[in-house]
């Protein structure tokens, strides 16, 4: 029997950090991971890759959308044949998991009941949750279809903002267990042991090909001036849901993570053959225009769309 845990949460909330914490907690278990990314290329897989961990990456859409749902189902069936005891699924930040109950029922029938669903964990970004909640149906659905909700980054918000977040969560899902944290630091063994999946009715997902925000990928072969790249991404960040990737710069190799006005460069010890940066935005053509307009100086030659 394989314990299955679904991880949801909007772009940049800390899902991958949560997954890293879970992998550390259960490092002596036989683990499988399915990592889903909305962008055309996978970035998060490199952050959670471990020896002995079975991993499958599904990119370019939501696993609950018709665009790659069949691949998700095939991946679940394949993972059921692996010698693992736990499977963590990290959904895309734009995922609406409303149809997961139907998918799970279908999978159980095709894997002879190999999976035991332990529940869903939703990670919220305390700093941006209220700003996006009414704009993006996926955020409501992620909270509504979760058994455990983690409000992350509480060190960046006021007490009154936290109270408003809790009220919003209770209106969406009064049955969920809610925890507060920064940097996704929790007692995860206790959390998983306490998980009791609710009997949630399946619905149609809001994830459709037509409703997808636009993602862009920037590529570069040569080392990029660090200051110019930082300024360029900062200029784009307020109009982007998410910026992430790996970059070769004149000051070394970095993992880049950006959310709404804040872009961080973390040193990356592994080799980076070329720069790959994913930008996800709702403004489509206007974002492409901004990228082209902000890409100045050496960046014109060093970064291409």
PAZAPA-4460 file (N, C-alpha, C; in steps of 0.05 Angstrom, whole numbers, plus 32768, in hexadecimal, padded with zeros to 4 digits):
% residues 305
    n_x    n_y    n_z   ca_x   ca_y   ca_z    c_x    c_y    c_z   seq   type   mol
   8011   7FE8   8000   8000   8000   8000   8012   8019   8000     1      X     A
   800B   802C   7FEF   801A   8045   7FEC   800A   805C   7FF8     2      X     A
   8016   806A   800B   8009   8082   8016   800C   8099   8002     3      X     A
   7FF6   80A6   7FFA   7FF7   80BB   7FE6   7FEF   80D5   7FF3     4      X     A
   7FFF   80EA   7FEF   7FF9   8105   7FFA   7FFB   8119   7FE3     5      X     A
   7FE7   8129   7FE0   7FE6   813E   7FCC   7FED   8159   7FD9     6      X     A
   7FFF   8167   7FCB   8008   8182   7FD5   7FFF   8197   7FC0     7      X     A
   7FEF   81AA   7FC9   7FE6   81C0   7FB8   7FEE   81DB   7FC3     8      X     A
   7FE9   81F0   7FB4   7FF0   820B   7FBD   7FF7   821C   7FA5     9      X     A
   7FF2   8235   7FA7   7FF8   8247   7F91   8015   824A   7F8B    10      X     A
   801C   8256   7F75   8038   8259   7F6D   8048   8269   7F82    11      X     A
   805E   825D   7F8A   8070   826B   7F9C   8069   826A   7FBA    12      X     A
   8055   8259   7FC1   804D   8258   7FDD   8060   8249   7FEF    13      X     A
   8070   8236   7FE3   8082   8226   7FF3   807D   8208   7FF1    14      X     A
   806F   8200   7FDB   8069   81E3   7FD8   8082   81D3   7FD6    15      X     A
   8095   81DC   7FC6   80AE   81CD   7FC3   80BE   81CC   7FDD    16      X     A
   80BE   81E1   7FEC   80CB   81E1   8006   80BD   81CD   8019    17      X     A
   80A2   81CC   8018   8093   81B8   8027   809B   819C   801F    18      X     A
   809D   8197   8005   80A4   817D   7FFB   80C1   8175   8004    19      X     A
   80D3   8188   8004   80EE   8183   800D   80EE   817B   802B    20      X     A
   80DD   8189   803A   80DB   8182   8057   80D0   8166   805B    21      X     A
   80BC   815E   804B   80B0   8144   804C   80C5   812E   8045    22      X     A
   80D5   8134   8030   80E9   8121   8028   80FE   811D   803E    23      X     A
   8105   8133   804C   8118   8131   8062   810C   8121   8079    24      X     A
   80F2   8125   807E   80E4   8117   8094   80E3   80F9   808F    25      X     A
   80DE   80F2   8076   80DA   80D6   806F   80F1   80CB   805E    26      X     A
   8109   80D4   8064   8121   80CC   8054   8126   80AE   8055    27      X     A
   811C   80A0   806A   8121   8083   806C   810A   8073   805F    28      X     A
   80F7   8081   8054   80E1   8073   8046   80E7   8071   8028    29      X     A
   80D9   805F   801B   80DB   805D   7FFE   80C7   8070   7FF2    30      X     A
   80D1   8086   7FE6   80C0   809C   7FDE   80BE   809F   7FBF    31      X     A
   80A6   80A6   7FB6   80A2   80AE   7F9A   8097   80CB   7F9A    32      X     A
   809D   80D9   7F84   8094   80F5   7F82   808A   80F9   7F65    33      X     A
   8073   8107   7F63   806A   8111   7F49   806A   8130   7F4C    34      X     A
   807A   813D   7F3C   807C   815A   7F3D   806F   8166   7F24    35      X     A
   805B   8177   7F28   804C   8183   7F12   8053   81A1   7F11    36      X     A
   805A   81AA   7EF9   8060   81C6   7EF5   8050   81D1   7EDE    37      X     A
   8046   81EA   7EE1   8036   81F6   7ECD   8047   81FE   7EB4    38      X     A
   805F   8206   7EB9   8070   8210   7EA3   8079   81F9   7E90    39      X     A
   8085   8202   7E7A   808D   81EE   7E65   80A4   81DD   7E6D    40      X     A
   80B5   81E6   7E80   80CB   81D6   7E89   80CA   81D3   7EA7    41      X     A
   80D5   81BD   7EB1   80D4   81B8   7ECD   80EC   81C5   7EDB    42      X     A
   80E7   81D2   7EF2   80FC   81DE   7F02   80FD   81D0   7F1E    43      X     A
   80E6   81CB   7F2A   80E5   81C2   7F45   80F0   81A6   7F49    44      X     A
   80F0   8195   7F34   80FA   817A   7F36   8117   817A   7F40    45      X     A
   8127   818D   7F36   8143   818E   7F3E   8147   8195   7F5C    46      X     A
   8133   81A2   7F67   8134   81AB   7F83   812E   8194   7F96    47      X     A
   811F   8180   7F8D   8117   816A   7F9F   8123   814F   7F97    48      X     A
   8134   814F   7F83   8140   8136   7F79   8152   812A   7F8F    49      X     A
   814E   8111   7F95   815E   8103   7FAA   8165   80E7   7FA0    50      X     A
   817B   80DD   7FAA   8182   80C1   7FA4   816D   80AE   7FB0    51      X     A
   8164   809B   7FA0   8151   8087   7FA9   8134   8090   7FA8    52      X     A
   812F   80A9   7FA0   8113   80B3   7F9E   810A   80B0   7F81    53      X     A
   80F3   80A3   7F7D   80E8   80A1   7F62   80D9   80BB   7F5C    54      X     A
   80DF   80C7   7F46   80D3   80E1   7F40   80CA   80E2   7F23    55      X     A
   80B2   80EE   7F1F   80A8   80F3   7F04   809F   8110   7F03    56      X     A
   80A8   811E   7EEE   80A1   813A   7EEA   808C   813D   7ED4    57      X     A
   8077   814C   7ED9   8062   8151   7EC5   8060   816F   7EC2    58      X     A
   8068   8179   7EAB   8069   8196   7EA6   8055   819F   7E91    59      X     A
   8053   81BA   7E8E   8043   81C7   7E7A   8025   81C3   7E7E    60      X     A
   801C   81C7   7E96   7FFF   81C6   7E9C   7FF9   81BB   7EB7    61      X     A
   7FE0   81BA   7EBF   7FD7   81AF   7ED8   7FD0   8192   7ED5    62      X     A
   7FD7   8181   7EE9   7FD1   8165   7EE8   7FB3   8160   7EE9    63      X     A
   7FA3   8174   7EF1   7F86   8170   7EF2   7F78   817A   7ED9    64      X     A
   7F87   8186   7EC7   7F7D   8190   7EAD   7F7F   817A   7E98    65      X     A
   7F6C   817B   7E85   7F6C   8167   7E70   7F87   8167   7E60    66      X     A
   7F95   817D   7E61   7FAE   817F   7E51   7FC3   816B   7E59    67      X     A
   7FC5   8164   7E73   7FD9   814F   7E7B   7FCD   813C   7E90    68      X     A
   7FB3   813C   7E93   7FA7   812A   7EA8   7FAD   810C   7EA1    69      X     A
   7FAC   8105   7E88   7FB2   80E9   7E80   7FCE   80E1   7E88    70      X     A
   7FE1   80F4   7E85   7FFD   80EE   7E8C   7FFF   80EB   7EAB    71      X     A
   7FEF   80FA   7EB9   7FEF   80F8   7ED6   7FE5   80DC   7EDF    72      X     A
   7FCF   80D4   7ED2   7FC4   80B9   7ED8   7FD8   80A3   7ED2    73      X     A
   7FE5   80A6   7EBB   7FF9   8092   7EB3   8010   8092   7EC8    74      X     A
   8018   80A9   7ED1   802D   80AB   7EE5   8026   809E   7EFF    75      X     A
   800D   80A2   7F08   8003   8095   7F20   8003   8077   7F1E    76      X     A
   7FFA   806D   7F07   7FFA   8050   7F02   8016   8045   7F03    77      X     A
   8029   8053   7EF6   8045   804A   7EF6   8051   804B   7F12    78      X     A
   804B   8060   7F21   8056   8061   7F3C   804B   804B   7F4E    79      X     A
   8033   8042   7F49   8027   802C   7F59   8037   8012   7F56    80      X     A
   8047   8010   7F41   8056   7FF8   7F3C   8073   7FFA   7F48    81      X     A
   807A   8012   7F52   8094   8016   7F5D   8095   800C   7F7A    82      X     A
   80AC   8005   7F84   80AF   7FFB   7FA0   80B0   8013   7FB4    83      X     A
   809B   8022   7FB5   809A   803A   7FC7   8084   8036   7FDC    84      X     A
   8088   8045   7FF2   8074   8044   8008   8064   805E   800A    85      X     A
   806F   8074   7FFF   8062   808E   7FFF   8065   809C   7FE4    86      X     A
   8050   80AA   7FDC   8051   80B9   7FC3   8047   80D5   7FC9    87      X     A
   8058   80E9   7FC4   8050   8105   7FC7   804B   8111   7FAB    88      X     A
   8035   811F   7FA8   802E   812C   7F8F   802F   814A   7F93    89      X     A
   8041   8158   7F86   8042   8176   7F88   8034   8181   7F6F    90      X     A
   801C   818B   7F73   800C   8196   7F5D   8017   81B1   7F54    91      X     A
   8011   81B9   7F3C   8017   81D4   7F32   800A   81E9   7F44    92      X     A
   8016   8200   7F45   800B   8216   7F55   7FF0   8220   7F4B    93      X     A
   7FE9   821A   7F32   7FD0   8222   7F26   7FBC   820B   7F25    94      X     A
   7FC2   81F5   7F33   7FB1   81DD   7F32   7F97   81E1   7F42    95      X     A
   7F81   81D8   7F36   7F67   81D5   7F44   7F62   81B8   7F48    96      X     A
   7F64   81AD   7F61   7F62   8191   7F65   7F46   8186   7F69    97      X     A
   7F32   8195   7F60   7F16   818D   7F65   7F0F   8172   7F59    98      X     A
   7F1D   816A   7F44   7F16   8150   7F37   7F29   8139   7F41    99      X     A
   7F3A   813F   7F55   7F4C   812A   7F5E   7F3D   8112   7F6A   100      X     A
   7F27   8115   7F78   7F18   80FE   7F82   7F11   80EA   7F6B   101      X     A
   7F08   80F4   7F54   7F02   80E3   7F3E   7F1B   80D5   7F33   102      X     A
   7F30   80E4   7F31   7F49   80D9   7F27   7F53   80C3   7F3A   103      X     A
   7F51   80C8   7F53   7F5A   80B4   7F67   7F49   809B   7F66   104      X     A
   7F2F   809E   7F63   7F1E   8086   7F60   7F25   8076   7F48   105      X     A
   7F2A   8084   7F32   7F32   8076   7F19   7F4D   8067   7F1D   106      X     A
   7F60   8074   7F2A   7F7A   8068   7F2E   7F78   8050   7F40   107      X     A
   7F68   8051   7F55   7F65   803B   7F67   7F5B   8022   7F59   108      X     A
   7F49   8026   7F46   7F3E   8010   7F37   7F53   8004   7F24   109      X     A
   7F66   8014   7F1C   7F7A   800A   7F08   7F94   8001   7F16   110      X     A
   7F96   8005   7F30   7FAE   7FFD   7F3E   7FA8   7FEA   7F55   111      X     A
   7F90   7FDE   7F54   7F87   7FCB   7F68   7F89   7FD6   7F84   112      X     A
   7F81   7FEF   7F87   7F81   7FFC   7FA1   7F9C   7FFF   7FAE   113      X     A
   7FB0   8004   7F9E   7FCC   8006   7FA8   7FD0   801F   7FB9   114      X     A
   7FC1   8034   7FB4   7FC5   804D   7FC2   7FB2   8050   7FDA   115      X     A
   7FBD   805C   7FEF   7FAE   8065   8006   7FB0   8083   8008   116      X     A
   7F9B   8091   8001   7F9C   80AF   8001   7F9C   80B9   801E   117      X     A
   7FB2   80C6   8026   7FB4   80D1   8041   7FA8   80ED   8043   118      X     A
   7FA6   80FB   802D   7F9A   8116   802D   7FAA   812A   801D   119      X     A
   7FA0   8142   801D   7FAC   8158   800E   7FB6   816E   8020   120      X     A
   7FCE   8178   801A   7FD9   818F   8029   7FDA   81A7   8017   121      X     A
   7FCE   81BD   801F   7FCF   81D6   800F   7FE0   81EA   801D   122      X     A
   7FF4   81F6   800E   8005   820A   8019   7FFD   8225   800F   123      X     A
   7FF8   8238   8021   7FF0   8253   801A   8006   8267   801F   124      X     A
   800A   827A   800E   801D   8290   8012   800E   82A6   8022   125      X     A
   8015   82AA   803B   8008   82BE   804B   8009   82DA   8040   126      X     A
   801F   82DF   8031   8023   82FA   8026   8012   8301   800E   127      X     A
   800B   82ED   7FFE   7FFD   82F2   7FE5   7FE1   82E5   7FE3   128      X     A
   7FDA   82D4   7FF5   7FC2   82C4   7FF3   7FA9   82D5   7FEF   129      X     A
   7FA5   82E9   8000   7F8D   82FA   7FFF   7F8B   830A   7FE5   130      X     A
   7FA2   8312   7FDA   7FA3   8321   7FC1   7F99   8311   7FA9   131      X     A
   7FA0   82F7   7FA9   7F99   82E7   7F92   7F80   82D6   7F96   132      X     A
   7F76   82D3   7FAE   7F61   82C0   7FB4   7F48   82C5   7FA3   133      X     A
   7F3F   82DE   7FA1   7F26   82E3   7F92   7F2B   82E4   7F74   134      X     A
   7F44   82E5   7F6C   7F4A   82E7   7F4F   7F4D   82CC   7F42   135      X     A
   7F56   82B8   7F52   7F5D   829E   7F46   7F4D   8288   7F53   136      X     A
   7F3A   827C   7F45   7F2A   8266   7F50   7F3A   824F   7F5B   137      X     A
   7F52   824A   7F4F   7F62   8234   7F58   7F6A   8236   7F76   138      X     A
   7F6E   824F   7F7F   7F75   8252   7F9C   7F5F   824A   7FAE   139      X     A
   7F46   8251   7FA7   7F2F   8248   7FB7   7F2D   8229   7FB7   140      X     A
   7F31   821E   7F9F   7F2E   8201   7F9D   7F44   81F2   7FAC   141      X     A
   7F5C   81FC   7FAB   7F72   81F0   7FB9   7F6C   81EF   7FD7   142      X     A
   7F62   8205   7FE2   7F5B   8206   7FFF   7F43   81F4   8004   143      X     A
   7F2F   81F4   7FF3   7F16   81E5   7FF7   7F1B   81C7   7FF7   144      X     A
   7F2E   81BE   7FE6   7F33   81A1   7FE3   7F4C   8198   7FF2   145      X     A
   7F51   81A4   8009   7F68   819D   8019   7F5F   8193   8035   146      X     A
   7F6E   8180   8040   7F69   8177   805B   7F7A   8186   806F   147      X     A
   7F91   818F   8066   7FA3   819F   8077   7FAC   81B7   8067   148      X     A
   7FAA   81CF   8074   7FB3   81E8   8067   7FC9   81F4   8078   149      X     A
   7FDF   81FB   806A   7FF6   8207   8077   7FF8   8224   806E   150      X     A
   7FF6   8237   8080   7FF9   8253   8079   8017   8259   807D   151      X     A
   8025   825C   8067   8042   8260   8068   8049   827E   8067   152      X     A
   8062   8285   806E   806C   82A0   806D   805E   82B3   8080   153      X     A
   8055   82A9   8097   8047   82BB   80AA   8059   82D0   80B6   154      X     A
   8074   82CC   80B3   8086   82E1   80BC   8085   82FA   80AC   155      X     A
   8078   82F9   8094   8076   8310   8082   805C   831F   8084   156      X     A
   8049   8317   8096   802F   8323   8096   8028   832C   80B3   157      X     A
   8013   833D   80B4   8009   8347   80CE   7FF5   8333   80DA   158      X     A
   7FEF   8338   80F3   7FDC   8327   8101   7FC0   832A   80F4   159      X     A
   7FB9   8342   80EC   7F9F   8346   80E0   7F9C   8338   80C5   160      X     A
   7FB2   8338   80B6   7FB2   832A   809C   7FAE   830C   80A1   161      X     A
   7FBC   8301   80B5   7FBA   82E5   80BC   7F9D   82DE   80C4   162      X     A
   7F91   82EF   80D3   7F75   82EB   80DB   7F62   82EA   80C3   163      X     A
   7F67   82FC   80B0   7F57   82FC   8097   7F5B   82E3   8087   164      X     A
   7F74   82D9   8086   7F79   82C0   8078   7F6B   82A8   8085   165      X     A
   7F6B   82A7   809F   7F5E   8291   80AE   7F40   8292   80A8   166      X     A
   7F34   82AA   80A9   7F17   82AD   80A3   7F11   82A3   8087   167      X     A
   7F22   82AA   8074   7F1E   82A2   8058   7F20   8283   8055   168      X     A
   7F33   8278   8063   7F36   825A   8062   7F1E   824D   806E   169      X     A
   7F14   8256   8085   7EFD   824A   8092   7EE4   824C   8080   170      X     A
   7EE2   8261   8071   7ECB   8264   805F   7ECC   8250   8048   171      X     A
   7EE4   824A   803F   7EE8   8237   8029   7EE8   821A   8032   172      X     A
   7EF3   8215   804A   7EF6   81FA   8053   7EF8   81F9   8071   173      X     A
   7EE2   81F7   807F   7EE2   81F8   809C   7EEC   81DE   80A8   174      X     A
   7EEF   81C9   8099   7EF7   81AF   80A3   7F16   81AB   80A2   175      X     A
   7F24   81BD   8095   7F41   81B9   8092   7F4F   81C0   80AB   176      X     A
   7F65   81B2   80B0   7F77   81B8   80C6   7F8A   81CE   80BC   177      X     A
   7F8E   81E4   80CC   7F9E   81FA   80C3   7FB6   81FE   80D5   178      X     A
   7FCE   8201   80C9   7FE7   8205   80D7   7FF4   821F   80CD   179      X     A
   8002   822D   80DE   8011   8245   80D7   802F   8241   80D9   180      X     A
   803E   824B   80C5   805A   8247   80C6   8069   825B   80B4   181      X     A
   8083   825B   80B6   8095   8269   80A4   80A9   8254   8099   182      X     A
   80B0   8257   8080   80C3   8244   8073   80BA   8227   8074   183      X     A
   809F   8223   8077   8093   8208   8077   809F   81F7   808D   184      X     A
   80A5   8202   80A4   80B1   81F2   80BA   809A   81E8   80CC   185      X     A
   8097   81CE   80CC   8082   81C1   80DC   808C   81A5   80E5   186      X     A
   807D   8199   80F7   8081   817D   80FE   8072   816C   80E9   187      X     A
   807F   8164   80D4   8070   8157   80BE   8069   813A   80C4   188      X     A
   8078   812D   80D4   8071   8112   80DB   8056   8112   80EB   189      X     A
   8053   8125   80FD   803A   8128   810C   8024   8130   80FA   190      X     A
   802A   8142   80E7   8015   814B   80D4   800A   8134   80C3   191      X     A
   801D   8124   80B8   8014   810E   80A6   8005   80F9   80B6   192      X     A
   800E   80F3   80CE   8001   80DF   80DF   7FE4   80E8   80E7   193      X     A
   7FE0   8102   80E8   7FC6   810C   80F0   7FB3   8110   80D9   194      X     A
   7FBD   810C   80C1   7FAC   8112   80A9   7F96   80FE   80A6   195      X     A
   7F7E   8109   80A3   7F66   80F8   809F   7F56   8104   8088   196      X     A
   7F59   80F8   8070   7F4C   8103   8058   7F2E   8104   805B   197      X     A
   7F23   811C   8055   7F06   811F   8055   7EFA   8113   803B   198      X     A
   7EE1   810C   803D   7ED3   8101   8025   7EC9   8118   8014   199      X     A
   7EDA   8122   8002   7ED4   8139   7FF2   7EC7   8131   7FD8   200      X     A
   7EB1   813D   7FD0   7EA4   8137   7FB6   7EB5   8141   7F9F   201      X     A
   7EB7   8132   7F8A   7EC6   813B   7F73   7EB5   814E   7F62   202      X     A
   7EC3   8162   7F56   7EB6   8175   7F45   7EC7   8179   7F2C   203      X     A
   7EBD   8188   7F19   7ECC   818F   7F02   7EE2   81A3   7F0A   204      X     A
   7EFA   819F   7F00   7F0F   81B2   7F05   7F0C   81CB   7EF5   205      X     A
   7F16   81E2   7EFF   7F16   81FA   7EEF   7F2F   81FC   7EDD   206      X     A
   7F41   81E8   7EE0   7F58   81E7   7ECF   7F51   81DE   7EB3   207      X     A
   7F52   81F1   7EA0   7F4C   81EB   7E84   7F62   81F7   7E73   208      X     A
   7F65   81EE   7E5B   7F79   81F9   7E49   7F74   8217   7E44   209      X     A
   7F5A   821E   7E43   7F53   823A   7E3D   7F59   824D   7E55   210      X     A
   7F59   8242   7E6D   7F5C   8254   7E85   7F79   8256   7E8E   211      X     A
   7F8B   824A   7E7F   7FA7   824A   7E87   7FB5   8265   7E85   212      X     A
   7FC3   826E   7E9B   7FD4   8286   7E97   7FEB   827F   7E84   213      X     A
   7FFA   8292   7E7D   8010   828E   7E69   802A   828B   7E78   214      X     A
   803A   8278   7E6E   8055   8274   7E79   806A   827A   7E63   215      X     A
   8080   8285   7E6B   8096   828C   7E59   80AF   827F   7E64   216      X     A
   80C1   8277   7E52   80DB   826C   7E5A   80F1   827C   7E4E   217      X     A
   8103   8286   7E5F   811B   8295   7E55   8133   8282   7E56   218      X     A
   8142   8282   7E40   8159   8270   7E3E   8172   8281   7E3A   219      X     A
   8189   8277   7E43   81A2   8284   7E3F   81B9   8270   7E41   220      X     A
   81CD   8272   7E30   81E4   825F   7E30   81FC   826A   7E3F   221      X     A
   8200   8284   7E3E   8217   8291   7E4A   8211   829C   7E66   222      X     A
   8226   82A1   7E75   8222   82AD   7E90   8216   82C9   7E8D   223      X     A
   8202   82CF   7E9D   81F3   82E8   7E9B   81FB   82FB   7EB2   224      X     A
   81FF   8315   7EAC   8206   8328   7EC1   81F1   8327   7ED7   225      X     A
   81FA   8321   7EEF   81E8   831D   7F06   81D6   8335   7F0B   226      X     A
   81E1   834C   7F0D   81D2   8364   7F14   81BC   836A   7EFF   227      X     A
   81C3   8366   7EE5   81B0   836B   7ED0   8199   8357   7ED1   228      X     A
   819F   833E   7ED6   818B   8329   7ED7   8178   832F   7EEF   229      X     A
   8184   8336   7F06   8174   833B   7F1E   8161   8353   7F19   230      X     A
   816B   8368   7F0D   815A   8380   7F08   8144   8379   7EF4   231      X     A
   814B   8369   7EE0   8137   8361   7ECB   8120   8351   7ED7   232      X     A
   8127   833E   7EE8   8112   832D   7EF4   8102   833C   7F09   233      X     A
   810F   834E   7F17   8100   835F   7F2B   80EB   8370   7F1C   234      X     A
   80F2   837A   7F05   80E0   838B   7EF5   80C8   837C   7EEC   235      X     A
   80CB   8362   7EE7   80B5   8352   7EDD   80A4   8346   7EF3   236      X     A
   80AF   8344   7F0B   80A3   8333   7F20   8087   833C   7F29   237      X     A
   8081   8356   7F28   8066   835F   7F32   8050   8356   7F1F   238      X     A
   8057   8350   7F06   8042   8347   7EF3   8044   8329   7EEE   239      X     A
   8053   831B   7EFF   8056   82FE   7EFC   804B   82EF   7F14   240      X     A
   803C   82DA   7F10   8034   82C9   7F26   804D   82BB   7F32   241      X     A
   8060   82B4   7F20   8077   82A4   7F2A   808E   82A7   7F16   242      X     A
   80A6   82A9   7F22   80BF   82A9   7F12   80D1   8294   7F20   243      X     A
   80DC   8281   7F11   80EE   826E   7F1D   8100   8262   7F07   244      X     A
   8117   8258   7F0F   8129   824C   7EFC   8145   824A   7F07   245      X     A
   8157   8243   7EF4   8173   8241   7EFB   8183   8253   7EE8   246      X     A
   8197   8261   7EF3   81A6   8274   7EE2   81C4   8272   7EE7   247      X     A
   81D2   8274   7ED0   81EF   8278   7ED1   81F5   8296   7ED0   248      X     A
   8200   82A1   7EE5   8206   82BE   7EE5   8224   82C2   7EE8   249      X     A
   822B   82DB   7EE6   8247   82E3   7EE9   8250   82E0   7F06   250      X     A
   823E   82DC   7F19   8244   82D8   7F35   8240   82BC   7F3E   251      X     A
   823B   82A9   7F2B   8237   828D   7F32   821C   8283   7F29   252      X     A
   8216   826A   7F31   81FD   825D   7F2A   81E8   8261   7F40   253      X     A
   81CF   8266   7F37   81BA   826C   7F4B   81A0   825F   7F43   254      X     A
   8191   8257   7F59   8175   8250   7F56   8165   826A   7F5B   255      X     A
   8153   8271   7F49   8143   8289   7F4A   8127   8283   7F52   256      X     A
   811C   8292   7F66   8101   828F   7F6F   80F5   82AA   7F73   257      X     A
   80DF   82B0   7F64   80D2   82CB   7F66   80B4   82C9   7F69   258      X     A
   80AA   82D9   7F7B   808D   82DB   7F80   8086   82F8   7F84   259      X     A
   8076   8304   7F73   806A   831E   7F76   807C   8333   7F83   260      X     A
   8090   833C   7F74   80A0   8352   7F7D   80B9   834A   7F8C   261      X     A
   80BC   8330   7F92   80D3   8327   7FA1   80E1   8311   7F91   262      X     A
   80FA   8315   7F89   8109   8301   7F7A   8122   82FA   7F8A   263      X     A
   8126   82E0   7F8F   813D   82D8   7F9F   814F   82C6   7F8E   264      X     A
   8169   82CA   7F92   817E   82BA   7F85   818C   82A9   7F9B   265      X     A
   8189   828F   7F99   8195   827D   7FAC   81AC   826E   7F9E   266      X     A
   81C5   826F   7FAA   81DB   8261   7F9D   81D5   8243   7F98   267      X     A
   81DD   823A   7F80   81D7   821E   7F78   81F2   8210   7F73   268      X     A
   81F7   81FB   7F83   8212   81EE   7F82   8216   81DD   7F69   269      X     A
   8200   81D2   7F5E   8203   81C0   7F47   8208   81D0   7F2D   270      X     A
   8212   81C2   7F19   8218   81CE   7EFF   81FE   81D7   7EF1   271      X     A
   81FF   81EE   7EE5   81E8   81F8   7ED5   81F3   81FC   7EB9   272      X     A
   81EA   81EC   7EA6   81F4   81EE   7E8B   81EA   8206   7E7C   273      X     A
   81D0   820E   7E81   81C5   8226   7E75   81B0   8231   7E87   274      X     A
   81AB   824B   7E83   8197   8259   7E93   817B   8252   7E89   275      X     A
   8169   824B   7E9C   814D   8245   7E95   813B   8253   7EAB   276      X     A
   812C   8266   7EA3   811A   8274   7EB5   80FE   8274   7EAB   277      X     A
   80EB   826B   7EBC   80CF   8269   7EB5   80C1   8281   7EC2   278      X     A
   80B0   828F   7EB2   80A0   82A5   7EBB   8083   829E   7EB5   279      X     A
   8072   829E   7ECA   8055   8298   7EC7   8045   82B1   7ECD   280      X     A
   8034   82B9   7EBB   8025   82D2   7EBE   8009   82CF   7EB2   281      X     A
   7FF7   82E0   7EBB   7FDB   82E0   7EB1   7FD8   82F3   7E99   282      X     A
   7FEC   8304   7E95   7FE8   831A   7E82   7FF3   8313   7E66   283      X     A
   7FFD   82FB   7E62   8003   82F1   7E47   8013   8302   7E35   284      X     A
   8007   830D   7E20   8015   831D   7E0C   8023   8335   7E19   285      X     A
   8015   8341   7E2C   8021   8359   7E3A   803A   8351   7E49   286      X     A
   803B   8339   7E55   8053   8330   7E62   8069   832B   7E4E   287      X     A
   8063   8320   7E37   8077   831C   7E22   8083   8337   7E1A   288      X     A
   8072   834B   7E17   807B   8366   7E10   808D   8371   7E25   289      X     A
   8086   836D   7E3F   8096   8376   7E55   80B1   8369   7E55   290      X     A
   80B2   834F   7E50   80CB   8340   7E50   80DD   834C   7E3A   291      X     A
   80D2   8350   7E23   80E2   835B   7E0C   80EB   8377   7E12   292      X     A
   80DA   8387   7E1F   80E2   83A3   7E25   80F6   83A6   7E3B   293      X     A
   80F4   8394   7E4F   8106   8396   7E66   8121   8388   7E61   294      X     A
   8122   8378   7E4D   813B   8369   7E46   814E   837B   7E37   295      X     A
   815F   8389   7E47   8171   839D   7E3B   818E   8395   7E3E   296      X     A
   819F   83A5   7E31   81BC   83A1   7E33   81C4   8385   7E2A   297      X     A
   81D5   8379   7E39   81E0   835E   7E32   81CA   8349   7E33   298      X     A
   81B4   834E   7E42   819F   833A   7E44   8192   8334   7E29   299      X     A
   8192   8348   7E17   8186   8344   7DFC   8194   832C   7DEE   300      X     A
   81AE   832A   7DF1   81BD   8315   7DE4   81BE   82FB   7DF5   301      X     A
   81BD   82FE   7E0F   81C2   82E8   7E21   81A9   82D8   7E29   302      X     A
   8191   82E5   7E27   8178   82D8   7E2E   8165   82D8   7E17   303      X     A
   815A   82C1   7E10   8147   82BF   7DFA   812E   82B1   7E03   304      X     A
   8117   82B9   7DF6   80FE   82AD   7DFC   80FA   8294   7DEB   305      X     A
***
